[in-house]
Amino acid sequence: MIADRVRDAALSLPEAPAYLYDLPALDEHAASVRRALPGIELYYAVKANPDAELLRVLAGHVDGFEVSSGGEHAHVTSLFPGGRVALGGPGKTDAELRLPHHRIHVESPNELRRLLDTGLEADVLLRLNPDLPVEGAALTMSGPFGMDEQGVAECLPLFTDRVRLRGLHTHLASGLDAAQLLTLAGSLLDNGYDEVNLGGGMAVSYAAPGSRFDWAGYGRGLAALGRGRTLRIEPGRALTAYCGYYVTRVVDVKRVRGEAYAVLLGGTHHLRTPATKGHDQPFTILPTGKGQGVADEPITFVGQLCTPKDVFSRKIVSSAYIGDTVVFEMAGAYAWNISHHDFLMHPKPAFRYLGA
């Protein structure tokens, strides 16, 4: 169920499609996460959603921002001059290696050598990608991400008094619950490094929007594991997914070979998340339509793009009438910012902020 303030805002929008961001909800959620992690450094992974208004809310709760490109770095540092920035991501350019940072996550021995060649000072975390079993993950990070133990060993003799080794960075998988992440953390912390960044990967369930990651349990577990060392995490999706809504309207309802389809304004060029992850995006229908439709039967909700992949949700038992307002929930992360905005050159969505 969506909050009354989201419902009221969706009904009062002068245009659709539009993104609605509930800033008070984000503030409350981020504050609760911060409280659950005493003694743990909390960074936000900007790749999840770089919207400036969201970043301004998060800045009051996080210790810094993790960026993965020169563009993200410029965006964040323009908003928060002097703020802590961790620079990550594979394939860094020479220009990116020269960017100021609090920590830089080095992905390979060659990248470290190029960093040394800049002649600049740097505080480095080596990104380790160990061969550990990760069961039940939505996404595993392998191949180009980080290095194995042999790569780390190759890096160790290269450090100087200007380019300093501070510890390890590890992010092995996404979509894991607190117990799974703590099991991985226990294995990854079995080393002599005083500083370890455990990445993100906290589970977000689009099938059960009301369920949340067990931040309190995770915080207690990390506190027990991390005695005497600096632990840092950098969640993205698990912080911002719940504050975002994509609001659109039904433009057509039809049957094809007996199956019902609701065609919506916009599409996955605005909200690519369900197409990327292969899930049904949760939604609430606000009955504002007066046109033809169908009631209480399986309906597939699609967009306006000329591709059969432009699907939000498949065969969901619902009702839909032409003119109805559809509010897609959990659209605050990897949604607009990963979408192919200019495909078919449809208008871009509006952006509205509750509590701004």
VOGU-3710 file (C-alpha; in Angstrom, 3 decimals, decimal comma):
1> miadrvrdaa> 0,000/0,000/0,000  1,270/3,456/-0,846  1,250/6,282/1,697  -1,601/8,785/1,587  0,774/11,624/0,678  2,025/9,616/-2,317  -1,533/8,808/-3,383  -2,585/12,452/-3,111  0,457/13,643/-5,029  -0,067/11,068/-7,790
11> lslpeapayl> -3,679/12,119/-8,212  -2,778/15,788/-8,396  -0,018/15,494/-10,990  -0,690/17,750/-13,977  1,268/15,425/-16,251  2,253/11,788/-16,527  4,529/9,904/-16,641  6,334/11,369/-13,662  8,681/10,261/-10,941  7,679/10,995/-7,368
21> ydlpaldeha> 10,359/10,886/-4,694  9,182/10,760/-1,080  12,009/12,611/0,663  10,601/12,314/4,225  10,386/8,532/3,766  13,975/8,421/2,536  15,124/10,530/5,474  13,372/8,231/7,949  14,718/5,065/6,330  18,294/6,330/6,098
31> asvrralpgi> 18,168/7,448/9,733  17,020/3,987/10,831  19,836/2,339/8,860  22,358/4,707/10,415  21,112/3,869/13,926  21,455/0,151/13,225  25,152/0,454/12,357  26,988/1,937/15,360  30,714/1,986/14,730  30,323/0,998/11,053
41> elyyavkanp> 31,122/3,521/8,318  28,230/3,980/5,892  28,775/5,152/2,321  26,083/5,449/-0,362  26,736/3,861/-3,771  25,779/6,732/-6,070  25,281/4,419/-9,056  21,961/3,314/-7,548  20,443/6,775/-8,016  22,427/10,022/-8,367
51> daellrvlag> 19,412/12,352/-8,081  20,647/15,499/-6,341  17,643/15,828/-4,015  18,092/12,257/-2,797  21,804/12,825/-2,251  21,096/15,913/-0,167  18,857/13,866/2,126  21,360/11,019/2,381  24,248/13,379/3,120  22,833/13,879/6,609
61> hvdgfevssg> 23,146/10,162/7,390  26,146/8,753/5,523  29,888/9,089/6,060  30,599/9,497/2,370  29,704/8,559/-1,208  31,061/5,808/-3,433  31,398/6,880/-7,075  32,368/4,803/-10,097  33,216/7,347/-12,777  34,560/10,807/-13,357
71> gehahvtslf> 31,024/11,972/-14,058  29,710/10,711/-10,723  32,733/12,226/-8,997  32,100/15,659/-10,548  28,396/15,456/-9,665  28,952/14,534/-6,016  31,832/16,916/-5,360  29,868/19,814/-6,867  27,064/19,100/-4,386  29,311/18,420/-1,380
81> pggrvalggp> 32,684/20,183/-1,746  35,140/18,613/0,628  32,942/15,602/1,333  34,348/12,097/1,574  34,412/10,255/-1,753  35,504/6,687/-2,465  36,416/6,114/-6,123  35,690/2,650/-7,481  34,830/0,869/-10,704  36,807/-1,133/-13,303
91> gktdaelrlp> 38,592/0,483/-16,235  39,527/3,790/-14,636  41,051/6,281/-17,040  44,256/8,171/-16,292  42,147/11,264/-15,619  39,996/9,358/-13,131  43,053/8,026/-11,306  44,037/11,651/-10,669  40,746/12,604/-9,031  40,852/13,561/-5,340
101> hhrihvespn> 39,397/10,942/-3,020  39,241/9,620/0,511  39,818/6,081/-0,753  40,416/4,631/-4,199  39,456/1,012/-4,906  42,166/-0,444/-7,123  40,996/-3,225/-9,436  44,249/-4,698/-10,786  48,047/-4,610/-10,497  48,245/-2,648/-13,737
111> elrrlldtgl> 45,800/-0,057/-12,407  47,971/0,311/-9,307  51,062/0,854/-11,463  49,263/3,544/-13,435  48,187/5,177/-10,169  51,821/5,187/-9,020  52,850/6,789/-12,327  50,660/9,820/-11,571  53,059/10,826/-8,811  50,109/11,780/-6,620
121> eadvllrlnp> 49,303/10,651/-3,110  46,583/8,048/-2,749  44,980/5,877/-0,080  44,189/2,499/-1,597  41,856/-0,380/-0,918  42,655/-3,406/-3,079  39,506/-4,916/-4,523  39,598/-8,631/-3,764  37,294/-11,028/-5,604  37,898/-14,337/-3,794
131> dlpvegaalt> 36,557/-17,693/-4,892  33,839/-18,049/-2,275  30,479/-19,799/-2,774  27,601/-17,313/-2,935  24,271/-19,120/-2,925  20,967/-17,383/-3,616  22,492/-14,184/-4,984  20,573/-12,080/-7,486  23,884/-11,069/-9,099  27,464/-12,223/-8,566
141> msgpfgmdeq> 30,463/-10,004/-9,272  33,187/-11,871/-11,130  35,412/-11,553/-14,173  36,421/-7,888/-14,590  35,605/-6,916/-11,001  38,608/-6,835/-8,704  41,331/-9,466/-8,568  42,107/-12,822/-7,060  44,600/-13,520/-4,295  47,452/-13,738/-6,803
151> gvaeclplft> 46,641/-10,257/-8,093  46,586/-8,868/-4,566  49,952/-10,486/-3,831  51,382/-8,851/-6,972  50,243/-5,460/-5,701  51,654/-5,658/-2,177  55,325/-4,878/-2,952  54,390/-1,864/-5,099  53,155/0,444/-2,367  55,154/3,505/-1,309
161> drvrlrglht> 54,913/6,222/1,312  52,854/8,255/-1,189  50,540/5,516/-2,468  49,485/3,796/0,729  47,723/0,470/1,252  44,841/0,968/3,682  43,033/-2,353/3,318  40,653/-4,404/1,181  37,464/-3,767/-0,726  35,111/-6,682/-1,422
171> hlasgldaaq> 31,691/-6,832/-3,029  30,867/-10,347/-4,133  27,140/-10,420/-4,796  23,811/-8,638/-4,617  20,437/-9,689/-3,269  21,592/-11,373/-0,060  19,930/-11,303/3,340  21,707/-10,266/6,536  22,681/-13,808/7,561  24,194/-14,529/4,140
181> lltlagslld> 26,158/-11,279/4,109  27,450/-11,918/7,626  28,627/-15,395/6,616  30,558/-13,857/3,733  31,904/-11,127/5,998  33,184/-13,713/8,441  35,203/-15,358/5,656  36,431/-12,076/4,187  37,563/-10,672/7,536  39,836/-13,627/8,174
191> ngydevnlgg> 42,870/-11,530/7,218  45,292/-9,070/8,760  43,892/-5,878/7,250  42,790/-3,127/9,614  40,312/-1,618/7,140  37,788/-3,548/5,050  34,993/-2,280/2,827  32,352/-5,019/2,529  30,397/-3,331/-0,255  26,640/-3,527/-0,572
201> gmavsyaapg> 24,405/-6,298/-1,907  21,598/-6,063/0,674  18,465/-7,876/-0,520  15,548/-5,852/-1,863  12,426/-7,888/-2,671  10,226/-6,541/-5,450  7,891/-9,478/-4,882  7,353/-8,469/-1,232  7,614/-4,661/-1,072  6,793/-4,614/2,636
211> srfdwagygr> 9,790/-6,722/3,625  13,066/-4,996/4,469  16,647/-6,048/5,010  17,469/-6,806/8,666  19,711/-3,814/9,294  19,672/-4,263/13,072  20,820/-7,877/12,854  23,447/-6,992/10,274  24,770/-4,174/12,442  25,058/-6,437/15,488
221> glaalgrgrt> 26,850/-9,088/13,471  29,324/-6,623/11,949  30,045/-5,117/15,367  30,994/-8,561/16,665  33,145/-9,351/13,625  34,853/-6,013/13,304  36,349/-5,428/16,723  39,612/-3,513/16,439  39,298/-2,618/12,763  37,515/-0,169/10,477
231> lriepgralt> 34,531/-1,668/8,664  32,718/0,155/5,894  29,685/-0,750/3,794  28,292/0,977/0,719  24,652/0,080/0,017  22,779/1,640/-2,883  19,479/0,030/-3,869  18,612/-0,895/-0,268  18,706/2,786/0,738  16,764/4,488/-2,059
241> aycgyyvtrv> 14,545/1,887/-3,769  11,600/2,427/-1,440  11,331/6,216/-1,760  10,689/6,321/-5,514  7,459/5,982/-7,507  6,844/6,038/-11,246  3,376/7,401/-11,960  1,694/6,882/-15,301  -1,751/6,374/-16,838  -3,568/3,735/-18,849
251> vdvkrvrgea> -3,931/4,827/-22,468  -5,439/1,617/-23,881  -6,844/-1,729/-22,746  -7,168/-4,580/-25,209  -7,265/-8,333/-25,662  -4,927/-10,306/-27,855  -5,777/-14,013/-28,251  -7,865/-13,750/-25,136  -5,162/-12,173/-22,932  -5,728/-8,724/-21,420
261> yavllggthh> -3,171/-5,937/-21,841  -3,090/-2,475/-20,333  -0,962/-0,094/-22,398  0,533/2,705/-20,310  2,056/6,047/-21,160  5,833/5,811/-20,937  7,535/2,469/-20,596  10,769/0,755/-19,693  12,727/3,568/-21,371  11,747/5,435/-18,182
271> lrtpatkghd> 11,682/2,515/-15,722  13,984/-0,224/-16,950  14,187/-2,084/-13,636  11,624/-4,852/-14,359  13,082/-5,555/-17,800  16,605/-5,672/-16,399  15,847/-7,902/-13,410  13,054/-9,935/-15,008  10,519/-9,280/-12,280  7,024/-7,831/-11,992
281> qpftilptgk> 7,230/-4,252/-10,759  4,826/-3,790/-7,808  2,107/-1,228/-8,410  -1,060/0,374/-7,109  -3,922/1,361/-9,408  -5,838/4,524/-8,584  -9,235/4,269/-10,349  -9,375/7,597/-12,148  -10,462/6,249/-15,528  -13,846/6,347/-17,181
291> gqgvadepit> -13,050/4,429/-20,319  -13,230/0,800/-21,317  -11,290/-1,824/-19,374  -11,269/-5,179/-17,668  -11,942/-6,166/-14,079  -10,459/-8,765/-11,720  -8,497/-10,854/-14,168  -4,856/-11,406/-15,167  -3,528/-8,299/-16,942  -0,127/-7,621/-18,467
301> fvgqlctpkd> 0,998/-3,996/-18,083  3,134/-2,727/-20,973  4,539/0,569/-22,228  4,616/2,416/-25,533  7,856/1,047/-26,973  8,056/-0,978/-30,175  9,451/-4,077/-28,490  7,812/-7,038/-26,749  10,296/-6,526/-23,881  8,572/-3,298/-22,820
311> vfsrkivssa> 6,748/-4,973/-19,931  6,262/-3,730/-16,368  4,301/-6,664/-14,907  2,883/-9,872/-16,382  -0,531/-11,427/-15,825  -1,291/-9,758/-12,504  -4,885/-10,223/-11,345  -6,211/-6,675/-11,273  -8,608/-4,212/-12,863  -7,596/-1,540/-15,366
321> yigdtvvfem> -9,612/1,073/-17,239  -8,525/3,665/-19,767  -7,573/6,769/-17,831  -6,638/4,990/-14,587  -3,528/6,180/-12,754  -0,882/3,518/-12,121  1,727/4,067/-9,408  4,736/1,758/-9,708  6,446/1,370/-6,364  10,095/0,723/-5,464
331> agayawnish> 11,303/2,954/-8,292  13,984/4,796/-6,336  17,024/2,805/-7,480  18,347/1,585/-10,840  15,237/2,939/-12,495  15,403/6,208/-14,438  19,203/6,374/-14,282  19,730/3,017/-16,062  16,958/3,444/-18,647  17,445/4,005/-22,395
341> hdflmhpkpa> 15,845/7,461/-22,314  15,904/8,366/-25,992  14,570/5,161/-27,553  11,673/6,257/-29,822  12,196/9,844/-28,550  9,113/9,845/-26,333  8,836/12,736/-23,845  10,860/12,338/-20,684  9,040/12,038/-17,349  8,558/14,897/-14,927
351> frylga> 10,180/14,793/-11,487  8,394/15,789/-8,301  9,688/15,732/-4,718  7,495/15,288/-1,678  8,737/17,241/1,322  11,186/19,372/-0,647
//
